[in-house]
Amino acid sequence: MEWLRSISGQTVGLDTAPLIYFIEKHPLYFPVVEAFFHAVAQGDVQAVASTLTLTEVLVHPYRYGDRALAQKYADILLRARNLRTIAVSPEIAASAAQLRALHGLRTPDAIQLATALEAQASAILTNDEGLEKPGVLRAIVLKRLLP
């Protein structure tokens, strides 16, 4: 996969959707995100996520009382090798506000981008074309990676 070679040795921001697709084995996107998470596990890629991601992914498991699924999400975000989860700091909050003001992003999207920028990521893995903001950060959009 050429796109994985292009991010080898780099830090990549992780949006919420790719994590959901991986943990829940989405029938369409799982092969693509599985390759990404394999590269992360091998140390070929470093990943960063916001603590906001934990908030977003835990809603469904909590709503339906699925403690095992909630634990899977917590384990990968808080304990996985080569994946760092970063708390929303005052600097990230201010950067997110600036991104919202300049690009009209929703707050969660702005926080995801600001977190990736704070971690000096070279790209963000997402399935949200709305995160493509020229001059901000390269967005790797999953739907464009499908065969």
PASEBA-1860 file (N, C-alpha, C; in nm, 3 decimals):
! residues 147
1> MEWLRSIS> 0.084/-0.118/0.000/0.000/0.000/0.000/0.088/0.124/0.000 ~ 0.081/0.192/-0.109/0.166/0.311/-0.128/0.141/0.418/-0.021 ~ 0.017/0.436/0.018/-0.014/0.540/0.116/0.054/0.511/0.250 ~ 0.066/0.383/0.286/0.134/0.349/0.411/0.284/0.376/0.400 ~ 0.341/0.346/0.286/0.484/0.377/0.267/0.508/0.527/0.277 ~ 0.412/0.607/0.231/0.430/0.752/0.233/0.431/0.811/0.374 ~ 0.381/0.737/0.473/0.380/0.788/0.611/0.475/0.710/0.702 ~ 0.551/0.620/0.646/0.645/0.541/0.725/0.742/0.633/0.798
9> GQTVGLDT> 0.762/0.607/0.926/0.853/0.687/1.007/0.795/0.819/1.054 ~ 0.669/0.842/1.027/0.607/0.969/1.061/0.503/0.952/1.172 ~ 0.458/1.065/1.223/0.349/1.068/1.319/0.222/1.106/1.245 ~ 0.115/1.033/1.272/-0.012/1.055/1.205/-0.121/1.074/1.310 ~ -0.200/1.178/1.293/-0.316/1.199/1.379/-0.423/1.097/1.345 ~ -0.497/1.056/1.445/-0.600/0.955/1.427/-0.735/1.015/1.461 ~ -0.819/1.027/1.360/-0.956/1.072/1.380/-1.037/0.956/1.438 ~ -1.157/0.982/1.481/-1.238/0.882/1.549/-1.284/0.768/1.459
17> APLIYFIE> -1.333/0.799/1.340/-1.391/0.696/1.253/-1.296/0.580/1.224 ~ -1.169/0.604/1.188/-1.082/0.490/1.161/-1.067/0.395/1.280 ~ -1.069/0.448/1.400/-1.060/0.363/1.518/-1.186/0.277/1.532 ~ -1.301/0.338/1.510/-1.426/0.262/1.515/-1.426/0.152/1.410 ~ -1.383/0.185/1.289/-1.380/0.086/1.182/-1.288/-0.031/1.218 ~ -1.180/-0.001/1.285/-1.085/-0.105/1.324/-1.142/-0.194/1.435 ~ -1.185/-0.134/1.542/-1.233/-0.211/1.658/-1.357/-0.291/1.622 ~ -1.448/-0.230/1.544/-1.574/-0.297/1.514/-1.570/-0.372/1.381
25> KHPLYFPV> -1.452/-0.379/1.320/-1.430/-0.456/1.197/-1.530/-0.421/1.087 ~ -1.534/-0.294/1.053/-1.624/-0.245/0.948/-1.599/-0.323/0.819 ~ -1.704/-0.376/0.756/-1.683/-0.463/0.639/-1.612/-0.396/0.522 ~ -1.629/-0.268/0.504/-1.567/-0.199/0.391/-1.428/-0.146/0.424 ~ -1.413/-0.087/0.542/-1.290/-0.017/0.576/-1.190/-0.096/0.659 ~ -1.231/-0.209/0.715/-1.142/-0.283/0.803/-1.008/-0.318/0.739 ~ -1.003/-0.367/0.616/-0.871/-0.401/0.560/-0.775/-0.283/0.555 ~ -0.826/-0.166/0.526/-0.741/-0.047/0.517/-0.692/-0.006/0.656
33> VEAFFHAV> -0.783/0.001/0.753/-0.742/0.044/0.887/-0.661/-0.064/0.958 ~ -0.686/-0.189/0.926/-0.606/-0.296/0.984/-0.460/-0.280/0.943 ~ -0.436/-0.246/0.818/-0.300/-0.225/0.770/-0.235/-0.107/0.844 ~ -0.311/-0.001/0.867/-0.259/0.114/0.940/-0.222/0.075/1.083 ~ -0.314/0.008/1.153/-0.287/-0.028/1.292/-0.175/-0.132/1.303 ~ -0.159/-0.214/1.203/-0.046/-0.307/1.201/0.085/-0.226/1.191 ~ 0.087/-0.126/1.104/0.206/-0.041/1.091/0.236/0.032/1.222 ~ 0.132/0.075/1.292/0.150/0.140/1.422/0.207/0.039/1.522
41> AQGDVQAV> 0.149/-0.079/1.528/0.196/-0.181/1.623/0.341/-0.219/1.597 ~ 0.382/-0.217/1.471/0.520/-0.251/1.435/0.616/-0.134/1.458 ~ 0.563/-0.016/1.485/0.647/0.100/1.506/0.686/0.170/1.377 ~ 0.627/0.129/1.265/0.656/0.196/1.138/0.594/0.334/1.133 ~ 0.485/0.352/1.207/0.413/0.479/1.214/0.382/0.505/1.360 ~ 0.392/0.629/1.401/0.348/0.671/1.534/0.211/0.736/1.516 ~ 0.118/0.706/1.604/-0.015/0.764/1.595/-0.043/0.848/1.718 ~ -0.122/0.952/1.697/-0.167/1.036/1.808/-0.317/1.055/1.797
49> ASTLTLTE> -0.381/1.058/1.911/-0.525/1.081/1.917/-0.553/1.177/2.031 ~ -0.667/1.238/2.023/-0.711/1.327/2.130/-0.791/1.249/2.233 ~ -0.790/1.295/2.356/-0.878/1.235/2.456/-1.025/1.252/2.414 ~ -1.052/1.348/2.329/-1.187/1.363/2.274/-1.229/1.235/2.201 ~ -1.135/1.167/2.140/-1.166/1.041/2.071/-1.223/0.940/2.169 ~ -1.168/0.934/2.289/-1.219/0.843/2.390/-1.365/0.878/2.421 ~ -1.395/1.004/2.437/-1.532/1.047/2.461/-1.623/1.001/2.348 ~ -1.579/1.022/2.225/-1.663/0.989/2.110/-1.687/0.839/2.095
57> VLVHPYRY> -1.582/0.758/2.114/-1.599/0.614/2.090/-1.671/0.542/2.203 ~ -1.674/0.599/2.321/-1.738/0.531/2.434/-1.889/0.551/2.442 ~ -1.942/0.646/2.367/-2.086/0.675/2.374/-2.169/0.550/2.340 ~ -2.143/0.490/2.228/-2.221/0.374/2.183/-2.211/0.256/2.283 ~ -2.091/0.216/2.322/-2.083/0.106/2.419/-2.153/0.137/2.551 ~ -2.140/0.261/2.599/-2.207/0.296/2.724/-2.359/0.297/2.707 ~ -2.405/0.347/2.594/-2.549/0.353/2.569/-2.611/0.213/2.571 ~ -2.537/0.116/2.519/-2.591/-0.020/2.509/-2.534/-0.117/2.613
65> GDRALAQK> -2.464/-0.063/2.709/-2.413/-0.147/2.818/-2.309/-0.248/2.775 ~ -2.235/-0.218/2.670/-2.135/-0.311/2.617/-1.998/-0.278/2.679 ~ -1.976/-0.331/2.797/-1.851/-0.303/2.869/-1.728/-0.358/2.798 ~ -1.744/-0.473/2.733/-1.629/-0.532/2.661/-1.584/-0.441/2.548 ~ -1.678/-0.386/2.473/-1.643/-0.295/2.364/-1.580/-0.167/2.420 ~ -1.637/-0.115/2.526/-1.580/0.005/2.590/-1.436/-0.022/2.633 ~ -1.410/-0.140/2.686/-1.275/-0.174/2.730/-1.178/-0.184/2.612 ~ -1.225/-0.238/2.499/-1.140/-0.246/2.380/-1.095/-0.107/2.337
73> YADILLRA> -1.190/-0.015/2.336/-1.156/0.122/2.297/-1.057/0.184/2.397 ~ -1.085/0.169/2.524/-0.996/0.226/2.626/-0.858/0.165/2.616 ~ -0.851/0.034/2.596/-0.721/-0.032/2.588/-0.637/0.021/2.472 ~ -0.696/0.034/2.356/-0.616/0.079/2.243/-0.576/0.225/2.258 ~ -0.667/0.308/2.307/-0.634/0.450/2.320/-0.539/0.481/2.435 ~ -0.545/0.401/2.539/-0.466/0.433/2.658/-0.346/0.342/2.681 ~ -0.340/0.230/2.607/-0.232/0.136/2.636/-0.157/0.084/2.513 ~ -0.204/0.115/2.395/-0.139/0.061/2.275/-0.001/0.122/2.254
81> RNLRTIAV> 0.090/0.037/2.210/0.224/0.085/2.176/0.216/0.174/2.053 ~ 0.294/0.278/2.054/0.308/0.368/1.940/0.182/0.448/1.909 ~ 0.088/0.451/2.002/-0.031/0.536/1.990/-0.040/0.617/2.118 ~ -0.025/0.747/2.103/-0.026/0.836/2.218/-0.157/0.914/2.218 ~ -0.227/0.913/2.331/-0.351/0.989/2.345/-0.319/1.114/2.425 ~ -0.351/1.228/2.366/-0.312/1.357/2.421/-0.435/1.430/2.475 ~ -0.423/1.478/2.598/-0.532/1.555/2.659/-0.544/1.691/2.592 ~ -0.664/1.745/2.594/-0.689/1.877/2.538/-0.632/1.980/2.635
89> SPEIAASA> -0.520/2.036/2.597/-0.452/2.138/2.678/-0.505/2.277/2.641 ~ -0.470/2.378/2.719/-0.508/2.514/2.680/-0.454/2.552/2.541 ~ -0.334/2.505/2.508/-0.276/2.535/2.377/-0.355/2.469/2.264 ~ -0.394/2.344/2.286/-0.475/2.274/2.185/-0.612/2.341/2.173 ~ -0.671/2.381/2.285/-0.802/2.448/2.281/-0.793/2.579/2.204 ~ -0.687/2.656/2.226/-0.671/2.782/2.154/-0.647/2.758/2.006 ~ -0.566/2.660/1.974/-0.543/2.625/1.834/-0.672/2.579/1.767 ~ -0.751/2.499/1.837/-0.879/2.453/1.783/-0.972/2.571/1.757
97> AQLRALHG> -0.974/2.668/1.846/-1.057/2.787/1.826/-1.014/2.862/1.701 ~ -0.883/2.873/1.682/-0.832/2.941/1.563/-0.871/2.864/1.436 ~ -0.859/2.732/1.439/-0.899/2.650/1.324/-1.048/2.665/1.295 ~ -1.129/2.669/1.400/-1.274/2.691/1.381/-1.300/2.825/1.317 ~ -1.232/2.929/1.367/-1.254/3.064/1.315/-1.211/3.076/1.168 ~ -1.098/3.014/1.133/-1.044/3.027/0.997/-1.110/2.935/0.896 ~ -1.154/2.817/0.941/-1.199/2.716/0.846/-1.343/2.669/0.868 ~ -1.412/2.724/0.967/-1.551/2.688/0.989/-1.571/2.544/1.034
105> LRTPDAIQ> -1.471/2.487/1.100/-1.480/2.348/1.147/-1.572/2.337/1.269 ~ -1.630/2.220/1.287/-1.701/2.190/1.410/-1.596/2.173/1.521 ~ -1.636/2.197/1.644/-1.542/2.188/1.755/-1.470/2.054/1.762 ~ -1.538/1.939/1.754/-1.464/1.812/1.761/-1.359/1.799/1.651 ~ -1.394/1.839/1.529/-1.298/1.830/1.419/-1.179/1.923/1.442 ~ -1.206/2.042/1.492/-1.099/2.137/1.520/-1.005/2.083/1.629 ~ -1.061/2.019/1.729/-0.979/1.961/1.836/-0.893/1.847/1.781 ~ -0.951/1.763/1.696/-0.873/1.655/1.636/-0.755/1.711/1.556
113> LATALEAQ> -0.781/1.809/1.473/-0.672/1.869/1.393/-0.570/1.938/1.482 ~ -0.617/2.013/1.580/-0.525/2.085/1.670/-0.436/1.988/1.747 ~ -0.491/1.875/1.787/-0.413/1.773/1.858/-0.304/1.717/1.768 ~ -0.341/1.685/1.644/-0.243/1.633/1.549/-0.133/1.737/1.522 ~ -0.172/1.862/1.509/-0.073/1.968/1.485/0.019/1.985/1.606 ~ -0.038/1.980/1.725/0.043/1.992/1.849/0.147/1.881/1.856 ~ 0.111/1.763/1.809/0.203/1.648/1.811/0.296/1.646/1.690 ~ 0.288/1.750/1.609/0.372/1.763/1.489/0.350/1.646/1.392
121> ASAILTND> 0.225/1.604/1.380/0.189/1.500/1.285/0.204/1.553/1.143 ~ 0.234/1.462/1.053/0.246/1.501/0.912/0.114/1.485/0.838 ~ 0.018/1.412/0.900/-0.111/1.387/0.837/-0.211/1.346/0.943 ~ -0.337/1.338/0.902/-0.441/1.285/0.988/-0.518/1.180/0.909 ~ -0.540/1.064/0.971/-0.617/0.957/0.909/-0.762/0.976/0.948 ~ -0.848/0.986/0.848/-0.988/1.021/0.870/-1.074/0.962/0.759 ~ -1.202/0.974/0.774/-1.292/0.947/0.663/-1.381/1.068/0.641 ~ -1.339/1.180/0.696/-1.414/1.305/0.692/-1.344/1.402/0.597
129> EGLEKPGV> -1.401/1.420/0.479/-1.341/1.512/0.382/-1.340/1.655/0.433 ~ -1.424/1.684/0.533/-1.426/1.817/0.592/-1.298/1.852/0.666 ~ -1.215/1.752/0.695/-1.088/1.779/0.762/-0.978/1.817/0.663 ~ -1.007/1.812/0.536/-0.909/1.854/0.436/-0.910/2.005/0.428 ~ -0.809/2.063/0.483/-0.794/2.208/0.482/-0.656/2.240/0.428 ~ -0.649/2.287/0.304/-0.517/2.316/0.245/-0.434/2.406/0.335 ~ -0.309/2.369/0.348/-0.217/2.448/0.430/-0.224/2.419/0.578 ~ -0.314/2.327/0.620/-0.325/2.295/0.762/-0.253/2.164/0.790
137> LRAIVLKR> -0.304/2.055/0.734/-0.249/1.922/0.758/-0.301/1.830/0.650 ~ -0.216/1.744/0.601/-0.258/1.648/0.499/-0.363/1.553/0.558 ~ -0.474/1.538/0.490/-0.577/1.444/0.532/-0.571/1.320/0.446 ~ -0.559/1.205/0.510/-0.565/1.077/0.440/-0.707/1.026/0.461 ~ -0.787/1.034/0.354/-0.930/1.004/0.361/-0.951/0.858/0.320 ~ -1.004/0.780/0.412/-1.016/0.635/0.391/-1.092/0.597/0.264 ~ -1.203/0.665/0.237/-1.284/0.626/0.121/-1.207/0.638/-0.009 ~ -1.103/0.720/-0.009/-1.020/0.735/-0.129/-0.914/0.625/-0.141
145> LLP> -0.899/0.548/-0.035/-0.798/0.441/-0.036/-0.857/0.306/-0.077 ~ -0.987/0.301/-0.091/-1.052/0.175/-0.127/-1.020/0.137/-0.272 ~ -1.010/0.006/-0.297/-0.981/-0.037/-0.434/-1.099/-0.011/-0.528
END
